[in-house]
Amino acid sequence: MNDAIALLAISQLVCLGAIFYLYTQVQVLKSSSPIRKRPPSARVQRMIAPAELGSPAAARAARAAYGASRPAPAPSAANAATLAARIGESGVDVAALARRMRKSEEEVRLLLRRQGIAG
């Protein structure tokens, strides 16, 4: 048993020595070679400073240009009924579902209500 512990200690020291040697070699390589900057690619254009939107009208115009986010369509009644039946058979554990979804229990209850699953 003592021999095994001694061999383990020696192997650990050898590994630490090897890691220290590699670290010093990497530091030597870093210090000896200067950092070379590559010229920017011809395909990449320099970005100009972002424009400040000063008025609410400009903000509305920008929002309209990028499109307003639309809420997800409500599920059909048949789809909601099928989903509710499947979850009803297995039982809804809101706490476990909230942990899996990384949301609060209240958010999960609200989502279930929106889907027509839980009342």
VEXMI-759873 format. One record per residue (C-alpha): residue number from 1; residue in three letters; x, y, z. Coordinates in steps of 0.1 Angstrom, whole numbers, padded with zeros to 4 digits. Example, Ala and Ser with C-alpha at 12.3 -4.5 7.8 and 13.67 -1.06 7.14 Angstrom:
<atoms>
(atom 1 'Ala' (0123 -0045 0078))
(atom 2 'Ser' (0137 -0011 0071))
</atoms>
This chain:
<atoms>
(atom 1 'Met' (0000 0000 0000))
(atom 2 'Asn' (0028 0024 0009))
(atom 3 'Asp' (0045 0017 -0025))
(atom 4 'Ala' (0013 0026 -0044))
(atom 5 'Ile' (0010 0059 -0025))
(atom 6 'Ala' (0047 0067 -0032))
(atom 7 'Leu' (0042 0059 -0069))
(atom 8 'Leu' (0011 0081 -0070))
(atom 9 'Ala' (0030 0109 -0054))
(atom 10 'Ile' (0059 0106 -0078))
(atom 11 'Ser' (0036 0106 -0108))
(atom 12 'Gln' (0018 0137 -0096))
(atom 13 'Leu' (0051 0155 -0092))
(atom 14 'Val' (0062 0144 -0127))
(atom 15 'Cys' (0029 0157 -0141))
(atom 16 'Leu' (0032 0190 -0122))
(atom 17 'Gly' (0068 0194 -0135))
(atom 18 'Ala' (0057 0187 -0171))
(atom 19 'Ile' (0028 0213 -0168))
(atom 20 'Phe' (0052 0239 -0154))
(atom 21 'Tyr' (0077 0232 -0182))
(atom 22 'Leu' (0050 0236 -0209))
(atom 23 'Tyr' (0038 0268 -0193))
(atom 24 'Thr' (0073 0283 -0194))
(atom 25 'Gln' (0077 0273 -0230))
(atom 26 'Val' (0045 0289 -0240))
(atom 27 'Gln' (0055 0321 -0222))
(atom 28 'Val' (0088 0321 -0241))
(atom 29 'Leu' (0070 0317 -0274))
(atom 30 'Lys' (0046 0345 -0266))
(atom 31 'Ser' (0074 0369 -0256))
(atom 32 'Ser' (0096 0361 -0286))
(atom 33 'Ser' (0070 0366 -0314))
(atom 34 'Pro' (0055 0400 -0319))
(atom 35 'Ile' (0018 0402 -0325))
(atom 36 'Arg' (0010 0406 -0362))
(atom 37 'Lys' (-0021 0424 -0372))
(atom 38 'Arg' (-0037 0412 -0403))
(atom 39 'Pro' (-0050 0437 -0427))
(atom 40 'Pro' (-0088 0438 -0428))
(atom 41 'Ser' (-0105 0418 -0455))
(atom 42 'Ala' (-0118 0435 -0486))
(atom 43 'Arg' (-0152 0420 -0480))
(atom 44 'Val' (-0155 0435 -0445))
(atom 45 'Gln' (-0166 0471 -0443))
(atom 46 'Arg' (-0158 0493 -0414))
(atom 47 'Met' (-0189 0501 -0393))
(atom 48 'Ile' (-0199 0537 -0390))
(atom 49 'Ala' (-0210 0551 -0356))
(atom 50 'Pro' (-0247 0543 -0348))
(atom 51 'Ala' (-0272 0570 -0355))
(atom 52 'Glu' (-0290 0585 -0326))
(atom 53 'Leu' (-0328 0587 -0329))
(atom 54 'Gly' (-0338 0619 -0314))
(atom 55 'Ser' (-0375 0620 -0319))
(atom 56 'Pro' (-0403 0595 -0312))
(atom 57 'Ala' (-0414 0598 -0348))
(atom 58 'Ala' (-0380 0585 -0359))
(atom 59 'Ala' (-0382 0556 -0334))
(atom 60 'Arg' (-0416 0547 -0347))
(atom 61 'Ala' (-0404 0548 -0383))
(atom 62 'Ala' (-0374 0526 -0374))
(atom 63 'Arg' (-0397 0501 -0356))
(atom 64 'Ala' (-0421 0500 -0386))
(atom 65 'Ala' (-0391 0495 -0410))
(atom 66 'Tyr' (-0380 0464 -0390))
(atom 67 'Gly' (-0415 0451 -0386))
(atom 68 'Ala' (-0434 0448 -0354))
(atom 69 'Ser' (-0433 0416 -0335))
(atom 70 'Arg' (-0465 0396 -0338))
(atom 71 'Pro' (-0479 0374 -0310))
(atom 72 'Ala' (-0479 0337 -0317))
(atom 73 'Pro' (-0512 0325 -0331))
(atom 74 'Ala' (-0535 0308 -0306))
(atom 75 'Pro' (-0537 0270 -0310))
(atom 76 'Ser' (-0568 0256 -0325))
(atom 77 'Ala' (-0595 0241 -0302))
(atom 78 'Ala' (-0588 0206 -0314))
(atom 79 'Asn' (-0551 0210 -0308))
(atom 80 'Ala' (-0557 0225 -0274))
(atom 81 'Ala' (-0581 0197 -0265))
(atom 82 'Thr' (-0556 0170 -0276))
(atom 83 'Leu' (-0528 0187 -0256))
(atom 84 'Ala' (-0550 0191 -0226))
(atom 85 'Ala' (-0560 0154 -0227))
(atom 86 'Arg' (-0524 0143 -0230))
(atom 87 'Ile' (-0513 0164 -0201))
(atom 88 'Gly' (-0544 0155 -0181))
(atom 89 'Glu' (-0536 0118 -0184))
(atom 90 'Ser' (-0500 0122 -0171))
(atom 91 'Gly' (-0508 0150 -0146))
(atom 92 'Val' (-0493 0184 -0146))
(atom 93 'Asp' (-0465 0190 -0121))
(atom 94 'Val' (-0462 0228 -0124))
(atom 95 'Ala' (-0432 0230 -0102))
(atom 96 'Ala' (-0412 0204 -0121))
(atom 97 'Leu' (-0423 0219 -0154))
(atom 98 'Ala' (-0412 0254 -0142))
(atom 99 'Arg' (-0378 0240 -0132))
(atom 100 'Arg' (-0373 0223 -0166))
(atom 101 'Met' (-0384 0255 -0184))
(atom 102 'Arg' (-0363 0277 -0161))
(atom 103 'Lys' (-0393 0299 -0155))
(atom 104 'Ser' (-0414 0308 -0124))
(atom 105 'Glu' (-0444 0287 -0115))
(atom 106 'Glu' (-0467 0317 -0122))
(atom 107 'Glu' (-0453 0320 -0157))
(atom 108 'Val' (-0459 0283 -0164))
(atom 109 'Arg' (-0494 0285 -0151))
(atom 110 'Leu' (-0501 0315 -0173))
(atom 111 'Leu' (-0486 0296 -0203))
(atom 112 'Leu' (-0508 0266 -0195))
(atom 113 'Arg' (-0539 0288 -0192))
(atom 114 'Arg' (-0531 0304 -0226))
(atom 115 'Gln' (-0528 0270 -0242))
(atom 116 'Gly' (-0561 0260 -0226))
(atom 117 'Ile' (-0545 0232 -0206))
(atom 118 'Ala' (-0550 0243 -0170))
(atom 119 'Gly' (-0577 0264 -0155))
</atoms>
